[in-house]
Amino acid sequence: MGLADYTARHGGLIIGAVIEDLVAGIEGSGFAELPVSARHAVRVATLPQHHRDPFDRILVAQAIHEPLHLLTVDAALKRYSELVIAL
């Protein structure tokens, strides 16, 4: 079972390509990976509880720590920082 199959069966986002194609596309677009660091994890612990999703919270922590803009469709994340841009 591939990632897309697993994700679709568990109610998540359906990825229309195999994961290798997705990674190749990201790398080819000029984007860089941003691994989760210990400093990002520490920053998560300092965030107020505006949002309960741990994945979203680590993205916010990374955006604040680096600093980088975080583009999201989840308007609730805007409460964390001016670096969060709701689309």
Backbone hydrogen bonds, N-H to C=O, Kabsch-Sander energy under -0.5 kcal/mol:
donor,donor_aa,acceptor,acceptor_aa,energy
6,Y,2,G,-2.6
7,T,3,L,-3.0
8,A,4,A,-2.6
9,R,5,D,-2.3
10,H,6,Y,-1.3
11,G,8,A,-1.2
12,G,7,T,-2.8
15,I,13,L,-0.6
16,G,14,I,-0.6
21,D,18,V,-0.7
22,L,18,V,-1.9
23,V,19,I,-2.7
24,A,20,E,-2.4
25,G,21,D,-2.3
26,I,22,L,-2.2
27,E,23,V,-2.7
28,G,24,A,-2.5
29,S,25,G,-1.0
29,S,26,I,-0.6
30,G,27,E,-1.1
31,F,26,I,-1.2
37,S,35,P,-0.5
41,A,37,S,-2.0
42,V,38,A,-2.3
43,R,39,R,-2.1
44,V,40,H,-2.0
45,A,41,A,-1.3
46,T,42,V,-0.6
46,T,43,R,-1.2
47,L,43,R,-0.6
47,L,44,V,-1.3
50,H,48,P,-1.4
57,R,53,D,-2.2
58,I,54,P,-1.9
59,L,55,F,-1.9
60,V,56,D,-2.2
61,A,57,R,-2.4
62,Q,58,I,-2.4
63,A,59,L,-2.3
64,I,60,V,-2.5
65,H,61,A,-2.7
66,E,62,Q,-2.6
68,L,63,A,-2.3
70,L,83,L,-2.5
71,L,69,H,-0.6
72,T,85,I,-2.4
75,A,73,V,-1.1
77,L,74,D,-1.8
78,K,75,A,-1.4
79,R,76,A,-1.0
80,Y,77,L,-1.8
81,S,77,L,-0.6
84,V,81,S,-1.3
85,I,70,L,-3.2
85,I,83,L,-0.6
86,A,84,V,-0.6
87,L,72,T,-3.3
